[in-house]
Amino acid sequence: MTLSAIDFSASGEARPGISLAEPGDYIALLKPRVMSLVILTAVAGMLAAPATLNPVLAFVSLLAIALGAGGSGALNMWYDRDIDRVMTRTANRPIPAGRVTPENALAFGLFLSVFSVMLLGLAANWFAAGFLAFTIAFYAVFYTMWLKRRTVQNIVIGGAAGAFPPMVAWAAATGGVSWEGFVLFLIIFLWTPPHFWALAMFKMKDYGAVGIPMLPNVAGERSTRIHIFVYSLILAPVGILPFALGFASPIYGVVSALLGLNFVRLAYGVLRMVDGDATMTPAKKLFAFSIVYLFALFALLLVEGLVARGIGFHGL
């Protein structure tokens, strides 16, 4: 019997029609940490766009993008409930823990996905709404249902889904896309592999137990360390591009350069690890810093966008 064929109703999962869920469980289905990153990058993308924004419509558009991310997260948890039950870091998620039924999670995810696309179309424009629909489908279907379990490049290609939100927000503000929006996409796209491969290095047993072909499990630790370092070398200069292209300040340029150098330094520490290092300390340090890196870059872009529009801290 394959893992995906497990009868969850016979193994502790809530049976159809039975719900032990509390509001917090449905919030958990939205993947709040991922959603917070989506909101941050989307706000930064919208503020960087050369467009005059109606504050109410801008807020509704960002809400729609956030709900779309949450809906796709719920669909991801619905489909991945078999492997989530086995992996230690996901075993307490609402579905494998038996608090939310798969049917309810599926309905919740589909409702939010459709509602978010319609809301964005009405609040902004239908190009942005179509872009959001594509993003949801890319993550929930192309990545979750196909790439994740079939190819070692799952994170590389699937990472595009997490990189689309600033471009969707840009499209909501302008009705189209641009090179500036693509640069924001590229930063997240290049950040995703070293971020997740660092995690995969100290979660190899989890991924191995469920048969997910993550790079460390398929190609080995040495190959993974090289890939992480190469991606970090590419990411560091790309992170400076908003300043180089003129839509971020010199302050952003300096901060992004320093953060990029530290990213490369930590990636070099991972490169120098020896196979079988039980502590995985360098990988854990890089994983933790990678979160700081991305949040810092987009938070700075967000603040600069507010200042550029004359809002400033005194008006917040």
C-alpha positions as CSV (number, residue, x, y, z in Angstrom):
1,M,0.0,0.0,0.0
2,T,1.4,3.4,-0.9
3,L,1.4,6.2,1.6
4,S,-1.3,8.1,-0.4
5,A,-3.7,5.2,-0.1
6,I,-3.8,5.2,3.7
7,D,-7.3,5.1,5.1
8,F,-7.2,8.1,7.4
9,S,-10.6,7.6,8.9
10,A,-9.3,4.4,10.3
11,S,-6.2,5.9,11.6
12,G,-7.2,8.7,13.8
13,E,-8.4,11.4,11.3
14,A,-11.8,12.9,11.8
15,R,-14.5,11.1,9.8
16,P,-16.7,12.8,7.3
17,G,-19.3,14.9,9.0
18,I,-17.5,15.1,12.3
19,S,-15.7,18.4,13.1
20,L,-13.7,19.1,16.2
21,A,-12.4,22.4,14.7
22,E,-12.1,25.7,16.5
23,P,-11.6,29.0,14.7
24,G,-7.9,28.7,15.3
25,D,-7.8,25.5,13.2
26,Y,-9.2,27.2,10.2
27,I,-6.7,30.0,10.6
28,A,-4.0,27.4,10.7
29,L,-5.2,26.0,7.4
30,L,-4.4,29.4,5.9
31,K,-0.7,29.0,6.8
32,P,-0.5,32.3,8.6
33,R,3.3,32.5,8.4
34,V,3.3,32.1,4.7
35,M,0.4,34.5,4.4
36,S,2.3,37.1,6.4
37,L,5.1,36.9,3.9
38,V,2.6,37.1,1.0
39,I,1.0,40.2,2.5
40,L,4.4,41.9,3.1
41,T,5.7,41.3,-0.4
42,A,2.3,42.2,-2.0
43,V,2.2,45.5,-0.1
44,A,5.8,46.3,-1.1
45,G,5.0,45.5,-4.7
46,M,1.8,47.6,-4.7
47,L,3.6,50.6,-3.1
48,A,6.5,50.3,-5.6
49,A,4.2,50.4,-8.5
50,P,3.9,53.8,-10.4
51,A,0.2,54.2,-9.8
52,T,-2.1,56.4,-7.8
53,L,-4.0,54.1,-5.5
54,N,-7.4,54.4,-3.9
55,P,-6.7,53.4,-0.3
56,V,-10.0,51.4,0.1
57,L,-9.5,49.5,-3.2
58,A,-5.9,49.0,-2.5
59,F,-6.8,47.4,0.9
60,V,-9.5,45.2,-0.6
61,S,-7.0,44.1,-3.3
62,L,-4.4,43.2,-0.8
63,L,-7.1,41.4,1.2
64,A,-8.0,39.4,-1.9
65,I,-4.3,38.4,-2.5
66,A,-4.0,37.3,1.1
67,L,-7.2,35.3,1.0
68,G,-6.0,33.7,-2.3
69,A,-2.8,32.7,-0.5
70,G,-4.8,31.3,2.4
71,G,-7.1,29.4,0.1
72,S,-4.2,27.8,-1.8
73,G,-2.6,26.9,1.6
74,A,-5.8,25.1,2.7
75,L,-5.8,23.2,-0.6
76,N,-2.2,22.3,-0.1
77,M,-3.0,20.9,3.4
78,W,-6.0,19.0,2.1
79,Y,-3.9,17.2,-0.5
80,D,-0.9,16.7,1.6
81,R,-2.7,15.3,4.6
82,D,-1.2,11.9,4.1
83,I,2.4,13.0,4.3
84,D,1.6,15.7,6.9
85,R,0.5,13.0,9.3
86,V,3.9,11.2,9.1
87,M,6.2,14.2,9.2
88,T,7.0,15.5,12.7
89,R,6.8,19.2,11.9
90,T,3.4,18.9,10.3
91,A,1.7,16.1,12.3
92,N,-0.2,18.5,14.4
93,R,-1.8,20.4,11.5
94,P,-5.6,20.5,11.7
95,I,-6.3,17.7,9.3
96,P,-3.9,15.0,10.3
97,A,-4.5,15.8,13.9
98,G,-8.2,15.1,13.3
99,R,-9.6,18.5,14.2
100,V,-10.7,19.4,10.6
101,T,-12.2,16.9,8.1
102,P,-10.6,16.8,4.7
103,E,-14.0,17.6,3.1
104,N,-14.3,20.8,5.2
105,A,-10.7,21.8,4.4
106,L,-11.3,21.3,0.7
107,A,-14.5,23.3,0.7
108,F,-12.8,26.1,2.7
109,G,-9.9,26.3,0.3
110,L,-12.0,26.3,-2.8
111,F,-14.4,28.9,-1.4
112,L,-11.5,31.2,-0.5
113,S,-9.8,30.7,-3.8
114,V,-12.8,31.5,-5.9
115,F,-13.9,34.4,-3.6
116,S,-10.4,36.0,-3.6
117,V,-10.2,36.0,-7.4
118,M,-13.7,37.5,-7.8
119,L,-12.9,40.1,-5.2
120,L,-9.7,41.2,-6.8
121,G,-11.3,41.4,-10.2
122,L,-14.0,43.7,-8.8
123,A,-11.7,45.8,-6.6
124,A,-8.8,46.2,-9.1
125,N,-8.9,44.6,-12.6
126,W,-9.5,41.3,-14.2
127,F,-5.9,40.9,-15.4
128,A,-4.7,40.9,-11.8
129,A,-7.6,38.5,-10.9
130,G,-6.5,36.1,-13.6
131,F,-2.9,36.4,-12.5
132,L,-4.1,35.5,-8.9
133,A,-6.1,32.5,-10.2
134,F,-3.0,31.3,-12.1
135,T,-0.9,31.7,-8.9
136,I,-3.4,29.7,-6.8
137,A,-3.6,26.9,-9.5
138,F,0.2,26.9,-9.9
139,Y,0.7,26.3,-6.1
140,A,-2.3,24.0,-5.4
141,V,-2.2,21.9,-8.5
142,F,1.0,22.2,-10.4
143,Y,3.3,22.2,-7.4
144,T,1.3,20.4,-4.6
145,M,-0.3,17.7,-6.7
146,W,2.4,17.1,-9.3
147,L,5.9,18.6,-8.8
148,K,6.3,18.1,-5.0
149,R,6.2,14.3,-5.1
150,R,7.8,13.7,-8.6
151,T,10.9,15.8,-9.1
152,V,14.0,17.0,-7.2
153,Q,13.4,20.4,-8.7
154,N,10.1,20.7,-6.9
155,I,11.2,23.7,-4.8
156,V,12.9,25.5,-7.7
157,I,9.9,25.4,-10.0
158,G,7.3,25.5,-7.3
159,G,8.9,28.4,-5.7
160,A,7.5,30.6,-8.4
161,A,4.1,30.4,-6.7
162,G,5.4,32.1,-3.6
163,A,7.2,34.7,-5.7
164,F,4.1,35.9,-7.7
165,P,2.3,38.0,-5.0
166,P,4.3,41.2,-5.6
167,M,3.7,40.9,-9.3
168,V,0.0,40.3,-8.7
169,A,-0.1,43.4,-6.5
170,W,1.7,45.4,-9.1
171,A,-0.8,44.2,-11.7
172,A,-3.7,45.2,-9.3
173,A,-2.2,48.7,-9.1
174,T,-1.3,49.2,-12.7
175,G,-3.3,46.7,-14.8
176,G,-0.1,45.1,-16.1
177,V,3.4,43.8,-15.3
178,S,6.8,45.4,-15.6
179,W,10.5,44.7,-15.2
180,E,10.4,46.2,-11.7
181,G,7.7,43.8,-10.6
182,F,9.7,40.9,-12.2
183,V,12.7,41.9,-10.1
184,L,10.7,41.5,-7.0
185,F,9.5,38.1,-8.2
186,L,13.1,37.1,-9.0
187,I,14.4,37.9,-5.5
188,I,11.8,35.6,-3.9
189,F,12.3,33.0,-6.6
190,L,16.0,32.8,-6.1
191,W,15.7,32.9,-2.3
192,T,13.3,29.9,-2.1
193,P,15.8,27.1,-3.0
194,P,18.5,27.9,-0.5
195,H,15.9,28.6,2.2
196,F,14.1,25.3,1.7
197,W,17.1,23.2,1.0
198,A,18.7,24.4,4.2
199,L,15.5,23.2,6.0
200,A,15.6,20.0,4.1
201,M,19.1,19.2,5.2
202,F,18.1,19.0,8.9
203,K,14.7,17.4,8.0
204,M,16.0,14.7,5.8
205,K,14.5,11.9,7.8
206,D,11.0,13.5,7.6
207,Y,11.2,13.9,3.8
208,G,12.7,10.4,3.4
209,A,9.9,8.9,5.5
210,V,7.3,10.2,3.1
211,G,9.2,9.8,-0.1
212,I,9.4,13.5,-1.1
213,P,12.4,13.8,-3.5
214,M,14.1,16.7,-1.8
215,L,17.6,17.5,-3.0
216,P,19.5,16.2,0.1
217,N,17.6,12.9,0.0
218,V,18.1,12.4,-3.8
219,A,21.5,14.0,-4.6
220,G,23.1,13.9,-1.2
221,E,24.4,16.5,1.2
222,R,27.4,17.6,-0.8
223,S,25.4,18.3,-3.9
224,T,22.9,20.2,-1.8
225,R,25.5,22.3,-0.1
226,I,26.9,23.3,-3.5
227,H,23.5,24.2,-4.9
228,I,22.8,26.3,-1.8
229,F,26.0,28.2,-2.2
230,V,25.5,28.8,-6.0
231,Y,22.0,30.1,-5.5
232,S,23.2,32.4,-2.7
233,L,25.9,33.8,-5.0
234,I,23.2,34.7,-7.5
235,L,20.7,35.9,-5.0
236,A,23.0,38.4,-3.3
237,P,23.5,40.8,-6.3
238,V,19.8,40.3,-7.5
239,G,18.7,41.5,-4.1
240,I,20.4,44.9,-4.9
241,L,18.6,45.3,-8.2
242,P,15.8,47.5,-6.8
243,F,18.3,50.1,-6.0
244,A,20.3,49.6,-9.2
245,L,17.2,50.0,-11.3
246,G,16.2,53.2,-9.4
247,F,13.0,52.2,-7.6
248,A,14.7,51.8,-4.1
249,S,16.9,54.2,-2.2
250,P,20.7,54.1,-1.5
251,I,19.8,53.0,2.0
252,Y,18.1,50.0,0.6
253,G,21.2,49.4,-1.6
254,V,23.5,49.4,1.3
255,V,21.3,47.3,3.5
256,S,20.6,44.7,0.8
257,A,24.3,44.5,0.0
258,L,25.2,43.8,3.6
259,L,22.4,41.3,4.0
260,G,23.4,39.6,0.8
261,L,27.0,39.3,1.9
262,N,25.9,37.7,5.2
263,F,23.7,35.3,3.3
264,V,26.7,34.2,1.2
265,R,28.8,34.0,4.3
266,L,26.4,31.6,6.0
267,A,25.9,29.7,2.7
268,Y,29.7,29.2,2.6
269,G,29.5,27.8,6.1
270,V,27.0,25.3,4.8
271,L,29.3,24.5,1.9
272,R,32.2,23.7,4.3
273,M,30.1,21.3,6.4
274,V,31.2,17.7,6.4
275,D,28.8,14.9,5.4
276,G,27.0,13.4,8.3
277,D,27.2,16.5,10.6
278,A,24.5,15.5,13.1
279,T,24.1,19.1,14.5
280,M,23.4,20.7,11.1
281,T,24.2,24.0,12.8
282,P,25.3,25.9,9.7
283,A,22.2,24.8,7.8
284,K,20.0,25.9,10.7
285,K,21.7,29.3,10.9
286,L,21.2,29.9,7.2
287,F,17.6,28.8,7.4
288,A,16.9,31.2,10.2
289,F,18.8,34.1,8.6
290,S,17.1,33.5,5.2
291,I,13.8,34.5,6.8
292,V,15.3,37.6,8.3
293,Y,16.8,38.4,4.9
294,L,13.6,38.4,2.9
295,F,11.5,40.1,5.5
296,A,14.1,42.8,5.9
297,L,14.3,43.5,2.1
298,F,10.6,43.8,1.6
299,A,9.9,45.6,4.8
300,L,12.5,48.2,3.7
301,L,10.8,48.5,0.3
302,L,7.4,48.8,2.0
303,V,8.7,51.7,4.3
304,E,10.3,53.4,1.3
305,G,7.1,53.1,-0.6
306,L,5.1,54.7,2.2
307,V,7.6,57.5,2.5
308,A,7.7,58.1,-1.3
309,R,3.9,58.5,-1.3
310,G,4.2,61.2,1.4
311,I,2.6,59.0,4.2
312,G,5.6,58.7,6.5
313,F,5.6,57.3,9.9
314,H,3.7,60.3,11.4
315,G,0.7,59.5,9.2
316,L,0.5,55.8,9.9
